[in-house]
């Protein structure tokens, strides 16, 4: 649009209420397309938007028409729709931007790969500091560089495969790629948990203070609290930011052999949620426990799911405000013995012990998610994992088939390379573009 970073949509002075385009010397050509962008704010916001528009012209190869009106959304919408819909004022090729439009065009023009676009989307939706760091690292291209390096090694191996089929040389052995792939997949789902939130489940017997703990952690009355056992029937879920890590916190029904059919369904849902938990907060009533390590371990085993694998757990002994000082000291000493998990003495009534609980919880979250800036970049999407597993399976078939038909074995290299290419968008990206970009903001 000439020499300016963006053109402006402004009201015509001669016709109030009618909108016209100013400074549009060139119509879209050469594969460019005009997109309408709505904006607002002060002088600094306009300067930032102008810089962003210049970047988008270079990367996304689109002509941009920006609405800098400082009014409300109605003014911007009227301005843009007037230029895009009415026949007498329609500019050829001008249309409102769609969700993720600019990022999609930057991907289509080879300015970034699909993992970088996904990193940008994660950065837009990041709610915690750890999510922001992980998304920024992926957006800068570290994950894509790793996958492209593996693709290049498989491409080189595939290029020498025809010579092996012709008996000129032996089949190549991309063993390092398979070894690194296997280690990359065995990351404990750190990146996926950090991106979607760590599922923390509060579980325990009835009337132990589970709902009170939920309300204490989220600082609002999210769950009904009553002295009547079995008040909570369904799963109550909320999201938190604990130490910079995202948490999906679930309060569940008290675990017991219930006679009421509704409560039995609630207990069944609680046990199902325990099976899906990344971390369990086992809440017990400190006033009803004997200060002995064996008794504490037995009460804890009644809460935790019996099926493997064992899940990380924090033991929370609630209602310590009801204990005498001597009893509290004996309980604290009993917690240090035996094979108990990290334990915290807490009073949801007075708030005593909350800081210690948050400290233990932050440590567990850091252990589960790790530091997103340390070590090799973690995979963050389920589709990444599925394609990597398929790539590893293809490499396994390739190694097993080297003693038979060499042409079929070499075909497995092509399939492994194709699965890596589908992660970065080098091959077959059309069917997932809408899924990747649908959650972006308008125009991002």
C-alpha positions as CSV (number, residue, x, y, z in Angstrom):
1,X,0.0,0.0,0.0
2,X,2.5,2.6,-1.2
3,X,5.3,3.5,1.1
4,X,3.3,3.5,4.3
5,X,3.2,0.5,6.7
6,X,-0.6,0.5,6.5
7,X,-3.4,2.4,5.0
8,X,-6.2,3.9,7.0
9,X,-9.9,3.5,6.9
10,X,-11.4,6.9,7.8
11,X,-14.8,8.5,7.6
12,X,-15.3,10.7,4.5
13,X,-15.6,14.4,5.5
14,X,-18.0,15.1,2.7
15,X,-20.4,12.2,3.6
16,X,-20.7,11.6,7.3
17,X,-21.4,8.0,8.1
18,X,-20.0,6.7,4.8
19,X,-16.6,5.1,4.8
20,X,-13.9,5.3,2.2
21,X,-10.3,4.0,1.8
22,X,-7.5,6.5,1.8
23,X,-4.0,6.1,0.3
24,X,-4.6,2.9,-1.7
25,X,-2.4,3.5,-4.8
26,X,-2.0,-0.1,-5.7
27,X,-4.5,-2.9,-6.0
28,X,-3.6,-6.4,-4.7
29,X,-1.5,-8.2,-7.3
30,X,1.1,-10.9,-7.6
31,X,-0.6,-13.3,-5.2
32,X,-1.2,-10.6,-2.6
33,X,-4.6,-10.2,-1.0
34,X,-6.1,-7.3,0.9
35,X,-7.2,-8.0,4.4
36,X,-9.2,-5.6,6.7
37,X,-7.8,-5.2,10.2
38,X,-9.6,-3.4,13.0
39,X,-7.8,-1.6,15.8
40,X,-8.0,1.1,18.4
41,X,-6.1,2.8,21.2
42,X,-3.6,5.7,21.5
43,X,-0.6,6.8,19.7
44,X,1.7,4.1,21.0
45,X,-0.8,1.4,20.0
46,X,-1.0,2.9,16.5
47,X,2.8,2.8,16.3
48,X,2.9,-0.8,17.4
49,X,0.2,-1.8,14.9
50,X,2.0,0.0,12.1
51,X,5.2,-2.0,12.9
52,X,3.2,-5.2,13.0
53,X,1.5,-4.4,9.7
54,X,4.9,-3.9,8.1
55,X,6.1,-7.3,9.3
56,X,3.0,-8.9,8.1
57,X,3.4,-7.3,4.6
58,X,6.9,-8.9,4.4
59,X,6.1,-12.3,6.0
60,X,2.5,-13.0,5.0
61,X,2.6,-11.1,1.6
62,X,-0.8,-9.5,2.2
63,X,-2.0,-5.9,1.6
64,X,-3.5,-4.5,4.8
65,X,-6.2,-2.0,5.4
66,X,-6.1,-0.9,9.1
67,X,-8.9,0.8,11.0
68,X,-7.2,3.0,13.6
69,X,-10.5,4.5,14.9
70,X,-10.4,5.2,18.6
71,X,-14.1,4.5,19.0
72,X,-15.9,1.4,20.1
73,X,-16.3,-1.8,18.2
74,X,-19.4,-0.6,16.4
75,X,-17.4,2.1,14.6
76,X,-14.7,-0.3,13.5
77,X,-17.3,-2.9,12.4
78,X,-19.3,-0.4,10.4
79,X,-16.1,1.0,8.8
80,X,-14.8,-2.4,7.7
81,X,-18.2,-3.8,6.6
82,X,-18.9,-0.7,4.6
83,X,-15.7,-1.3,2.5
84,X,-16.2,-5.1,2.2
85,X,-19.9,-5.5,1.5
86,X,-21.5,-2.6,-0.3
87,X,-21.1,-2.9,-4.1
88,X,-20.5,0.8,-4.8
89,X,-17.6,1.0,-2.3
90,X,-16.2,-2.5,-2.4
91,X,-12.4,-2.8,-3.0
92,X,-11.4,-5.8,-5.1
93,X,-9.9,-8.5,-2.9
94,X,-10.7,-6.7,0.4
95,X,-12.2,-9.0,3.0
96,X,-12.2,-9.2,6.8
97,X,-9.3,-11.2,8.3
98,X,-10.1,-14.6,9.6
99,X,-8.7,-16.3,12.8
100,X,-5.0,-16.9,12.4
101,X,-5.1,-15.5,8.8
102,X,-1.7,-13.7,8.9
103,X,0.1,-16.6,10.7
104,X,-1.4,-19.1,8.2
105,X,-0.2,-17.0,5.3
106,X,3.3,-16.7,6.8
107,X,3.4,-20.5,7.1
108,X,2.1,-20.9,3.5
109,X,4.9,-18.5,2.3
110,X,7.6,-20.5,4.1
111,X,8.4,-17.9,6.7
112,X,7.7,-20.3,9.6
113,X,6.9,-24.0,10.0
114,X,3.9,-25.6,11.6
115,X,5.5,-26.1,15.0
116,X,6.5,-22.4,15.1
117,X,2.9,-21.5,14.2
118,X,1.6,-23.7,17.0
119,X,4.1,-22.1,19.4
120,X,2.7,-18.7,18.5
121,X,-0.8,-19.9,19.2
122,X,0.3,-21.3,22.6
123,X,2.0,-18.0,23.3
124,X,-1.2,-16.1,22.6
125,X,-3.2,-18.4,25.0
126,X,-0.4,-18.8,27.7
127,X,-1.7,-18.1,31.2
128,X,1.4,-18.8,33.3
129,X,5.0,-17.9,33.1
130,X,6.1,-21.5,32.4
131,X,3.6,-21.8,29.5
132,X,5.0,-18.5,28.1
133,X,8.6,-19.7,28.2
134,X,7.7,-23.0,26.6
135,X,5.6,-21.4,23.9
136,X,8.3,-18.8,23.2
137,X,11.0,-21.4,22.8
138,X,8.8,-23.4,20.4
139,X,7.9,-20.3,18.4
140,X,11.6,-19.4,18.0
141,X,12.0,-22.7,16.1
142,X,14.0,-25.1,18.4
143,X,11.5,-27.9,18.2
144,X,11.2,-27.6,14.4
145,X,14.9,-27.5,14.0
146,X,15.2,-30.8,15.9
147,X,12.6,-32.5,13.7
148,X,14.1,-31.0,10.5
149,X,17.5,-32.4,11.5
150,X,16.0,-35.9,11.9
151,X,14.3,-35.5,8.6
152,X,17.5,-34.5,6.9
153,X,19.3,-37.6,8.3
154,X,16.5,-39.8,7.1
155,X,16.5,-38.1,3.7
156,X,20.2,-38.8,3.3
157,X,19.7,-42.4,4.3
158,X,16.8,-42.7,1.8
159,X,19.0,-41.2,-0.9
160,X,21.5,-44.0,-0.5
161,X,18.9,-46.7,-0.3
162,X,18.6,-47.2,-4.2
163,X,22.3,-48.1,-4.2
164,X,21.7,-50.7,-1.5
165,X,18.8,-52.2,-3.5
166,X,21.2,-52.4,-6.5
167,X,23.7,-54.3,-4.2
168,X,26.3,-51.4,-4.6
169,X,26.4,-50.7,-0.9
170,X,24.7,-51.9,2.3
171,X,21.5,-50.3,3.5
172,X,22.1,-47.2,5.7
173,X,21.5,-47.5,9.4
174,X,19.9,-44.3,10.9
175,X,20.3,-45.7,14.4
176,X,21.0,-42.3,16.0
177,X,17.6,-41.0,14.9
178,X,15.7,-43.9,16.4
179,X,17.7,-43.6,19.6
180,X,17.0,-39.8,19.9
181,X,13.4,-40.3,19.0
182,X,12.9,-42.9,21.7
183,X,14.4,-40.6,24.3
184,X,12.3,-37.7,23.0
185,X,9.1,-39.7,23.5
186,X,10.1,-40.8,27.0
187,X,9.8,-37.3,28.5
188,X,6.9,-38.0,30.9
189,X,4.6,-35.9,28.7
190,X,6.1,-32.7,30.3
191,X,5.4,-30.4,27.4
192,X,1.8,-31.6,27.0
193,X,1.1,-31.3,30.7
194,X,2.6,-27.8,30.8
195,X,0.6,-26.8,27.8
196,X,-2.8,-28.1,29.0
197,X,-2.3,-27.9,32.7
198,X,-1.3,-30.5,35.4
199,X,-4.3,-32.4,36.6
200,X,-4.3,-32.3,40.4
201,X,-7.1,-34.2,42.2
202,X,-8.2,-33.7,45.8
203,X,-9.3,-37.0,47.3
204,X,-10.0,-38.4,50.7
205,X,-12.7,-39.7,53.0
206,X,-15.9,-37.7,53.6
207,X,-15.8,-34.6,55.7
208,X,-12.0,-34.4,55.7
209,X,-12.0,-30.9,54.3
210,X,-11.5,-31.4,50.6
211,X,-13.9,-28.7,49.5
212,X,-12.5,-26.3,52.0
213,X,-9.1,-27.0,50.6
214,X,-10.3,-26.2,47.1
215,X,-11.8,-22.9,48.2
216,X,-8.7,-22.1,50.1
217,X,-6.4,-22.6,47.1
218,X,-8.6,-20.8,44.6
219,X,-9.5,-18.0,47.0
220,X,-13.2,-18.2,46.3
221,X,-16.3,-20.3,47.3
222,X,-16.0,-22.7,44.3
223,X,-17.5,-25.6,46.2
224,X,-20.2,-26.0,48.8
225,X,-18.8,-26.6,52.3
226,X,-21.0,-28.4,54.9
227,X,-20.4,-30.5,58.1
228,X,-22.7,-33.1,56.6
229,X,-20.6,-36.0,55.1
230,X,-21.1,-36.6,51.4
231,X,-22.0,-33.0,50.5
232,X,-19.9,-33.1,47.3
233,X,-21.4,-35.5,44.8
234,X,-20.0,-34.4,41.4
235,X,-16.4,-33.3,40.4
236,X,-15.8,-29.6,40.9
237,X,-13.0,-28.3,38.7
238,X,-11.1,-25.0,38.6
239,X,-7.9,-23.7,37.1
240,X,-5.0,-22.2,39.0
241,X,-1.6,-20.7,38.5
242,X,0.7,-22.2,41.2
243,X,4.3,-21.0,41.0
244,X,4.0,-20.2,37.3
245,X,2.7,-23.6,36.4
246,X,-0.9,-24.3,35.2
247,X,-3.0,-26.5,37.4
248,X,-6.4,-28.1,36.7
249,X,-7.7,-28.7,40.3
250,X,-10.5,-31.1,40.9
251,X,-12.5,-31.6,44.1
252,X,-14.1,-35.1,44.3
253,X,-16.7,-36.9,46.4
254,X,-15.6,-38.5,49.7
255,X,-14.4,-42.1,49.2
256,X,-16.5,-44.6,51.1
257,X,-19.0,-47.4,50.5
258,X,-22.1,-45.3,49.9
259,X,-25.7,-46.7,49.9
260,X,-27.3,-43.7,48.2
261,X,-27.2,-44.3,44.4
262,X,-26.4,-40.6,43.7
263,X,-23.5,-40.7,46.1
264,X,-22.3,-44.0,44.7
265,X,-22.1,-42.4,41.2
266,X,-20.1,-39.5,42.8
267,X,-17.6,-41.9,44.4
268,X,-17.3,-43.8,41.0
269,X,-16.5,-40.5,39.3
270,X,-14.0,-39.6,42.0
271,X,-12.1,-42.9,41.5
272,X,-12.2,-42.4,37.7
273,X,-10.7,-39.0,38.1
274,X,-8.0,-40.4,40.4
275,X,-7.0,-42.8,37.6
276,X,-6.4,-39.7,35.3
277,X,-4.6,-37.6,37.9
278,X,-1.1,-36.3,37.4
279,X,-0.8,-35.5,41.1
280,X,-3.0,-36.4,44.1
281,X,-3.7,-34.3,47.1
282,X,-4.7,-36.9,49.7
283,X,-6.6,-35.1,52.5
284,X,-7.1,-36.8,55.8
285,X,-8.7,-35.5,59.1
286,X,-5.8,-35.0,61.5
287,X,-8.2,-35.1,64.5
288,X,-9.2,-38.7,63.7
289,X,-5.7,-40.2,63.0
290,X,-3.4,-41.9,65.5
291,X,0.1,-40.3,65.3
292,X,1.7,-43.5,64.1
293,X,3.4,-43.9,60.7
294,X,1.7,-47.3,60.1
295,X,-1.8,-45.8,60.7
296,X,-1.0,-42.9,58.4
297,X,0.2,-45.2,55.6
298,X,-2.9,-47.4,55.9
299,X,-5.2,-44.4,55.7
300,X,-3.3,-43.1,52.7
301,X,-3.5,-46.4,50.9
302,X,-7.3,-46.3,51.2
303,X,-7.3,-43.1,49.2
304,X,-4.8,-43.8,46.4
305,X,-5.9,-45.9,43.4
306,X,-4.5,-49.5,43.7
307,X,-3.7,-49.9,40.0
308,X,-0.3,-49.0,38.8
309,X,1.6,-46.8,37.9
310,X,2.0,-45.1,41.3
311,X,1.1,-41.4,41.1
312,X,2.9,-38.5,42.7
313,X,1.1,-37.6,45.9
314,X,1.0,-35.0,48.6
315,X,-0.4,-35.9,52.0
316,X,-2.5,-33.1,53.6
317,X,-3.4,-33.5,57.2
318,X,-6.3,-31.1,57.7
319,X,-8.0,-29.7,60.8
320,X,-4.9,-29.3,62.8
321,X,-6.5,-26.4,64.6
322,X,-8.5,-29.0,66.6
323,X,-5.4,-30.6,67.9
324,X,-3.6,-29.8,71.1
325,X,0.1,-28.6,70.8
326,X,1.4,-32.0,72.1
327,X,-0.8,-34.0,69.7
328,X,0.3,-31.8,66.8
329,X,4.0,-32.4,67.6
330,X,3.5,-36.2,67.8
331,X,1.7,-36.1,64.4
332,X,4.5,-34.1,62.9
333,X,7.1,-36.5,64.2
334,X,5.1,-39.5,62.8
335,X,5.0,-37.9,59.4
336,X,8.8,-38.0,59.2
337,X,9.0,-41.8,59.6
338,X,8.0,-44.6,57.4
339,X,7.6,-44.4,53.6
340,X,5.1,-41.5,53.6
341,X,5.0,-39.0,50.7
342,X,5.7,-35.3,51.4
343,X,3.3,-34.3,54.1
344,X,1.8,-31.0,55.2
345,X,-0.1,-30.1,58.3
346,X,-2.9,-27.7,57.5
347,X,-5.9,-25.9,58.9
348,X,-8.3,-24.7,56.2
349,X,-10.2,-22.8,59.0
350,X,-7.3,-20.6,60.0
351,X,-5.1,-20.9,56.9
352,X,-2.1,-22.1,58.9
353,X,0.2,-24.3,56.8
354,X,-1.0,-22.8,53.5
355,X,2.4,-21.4,52.6
356,X,4.1,-24.8,53.3
357,X,1.5,-26.6,51.1
358,X,2.0,-24.2,48.2
359,X,5.8,-24.7,48.5
360,X,5.4,-28.5,48.4
361,X,2.9,-28.2,45.5
362,X,5.2,-25.9,43.5
363,X,8.1,-28.4,43.9
364,X,6.0,-31.3,42.7
365,X,4.8,-29.3,39.7
366,X,8.3,-28.3,38.8
367,X,9.3,-32.0,39.0
368,X,6.4,-33.0,36.8
369,X,6.8,-30.3,34.1
370,X,10.5,-29.4,34.4
371,X,12.1,-26.2,33.3
372,X,10.9,-25.5,29.7
373,X,14.2,-23.7,28.9
374,X,16.5,-26.5,30.0
375,X,17.6,-29.5,27.9
376,X,16.0,-30.6,24.6
377,X,12.7,-29.0,23.7
378,X,9.7,-31.0,24.7
379,X,6.9,-32.0,22.3
380,X,3.7,-30.1,23.2
381,X,1.0,-31.6,21.0
382,X,-0.7,-35.0,20.9
383,X,-0.4,-35.0,17.1
384,X,3.4,-34.6,17.5
385,X,3.5,-37.7,19.7
386,X,1.3,-39.8,17.3
387,X,3.5,-38.9,14.3
388,X,6.7,-39.6,16.3
389,X,5.4,-43.0,17.4
390,X,4.5,-43.8,13.8
391,X,7.9,-42.7,12.7
392,X,9.6,-44.9,15.3
393,X,7.5,-47.8,14.2
394,X,8.5,-47.3,10.6
395,X,12.1,-47.2,11.6
396,X,11.6,-50.5,13.6
397,X,10.1,-52.1,10.5
398,X,13.0,-50.9,8.4
399,X,15.6,-52.4,10.7
400,X,13.7,-55.7,10.9
401,X,13.3,-55.8,7.1
402,X,16.9,-55.3,6.1
403,X,17.4,-59.0,5.8
404,X,14.5,-59.5,3.4
405,X,13.2,-57.4,0.5
406,X,15.4,-54.3,0.4
407,X,13.0,-52.3,-1.6
408,X,10.2,-52.7,1.0
409,X,12.7,-51.9,3.8
410,X,13.7,-48.7,2.0
411,X,10.0,-47.7,1.7
412,X,9.8,-47.6,5.5
413,X,12.4,-44.9,5.4
414,X,10.2,-42.8,3.2
415,X,7.2,-43.4,5.6
416,X,9.3,-42.4,8.6
417,X,10.5,-39.2,6.8
418,X,6.9,-38.4,5.9
419,X,5.7,-38.6,9.5
420,X,8.3,-36.1,10.5
421,X,7.4,-33.9,7.6
422,X,3.8,-33.9,8.7
423,X,4.7,-32.4,12.1
424,X,6.5,-29.4,10.6
425,X,4.0,-29.0,7.8
426,X,6.5,-29.9,5.0
427,X,4.0,-32.6,3.7
428,X,0.3,-33.1,4.0
429,X,-0.5,-30.0,6.2
430,X,-3.7,-29.0,4.5
431,X,-6.0,-31.3,6.5
432,X,-4.8,-29.8,9.9
433,X,-4.4,-26.1,9.1
434,X,-8.0,-25.3,10.2
435,X,-7.4,-27.2,13.5
436,X,-4.2,-25.3,14.2
437,X,-5.4,-21.8,13.4
438,X,-9.0,-21.9,14.5
439,X,-8.2,-20.7,18.1
440,X,-6.1,-17.8,17.0
441,X,-7.4,-14.2,17.4
442,X,-8.9,-12.5,14.4
443,X,-6.1,-11.7,12.0
444,X,-3.2,-13.0,14.3
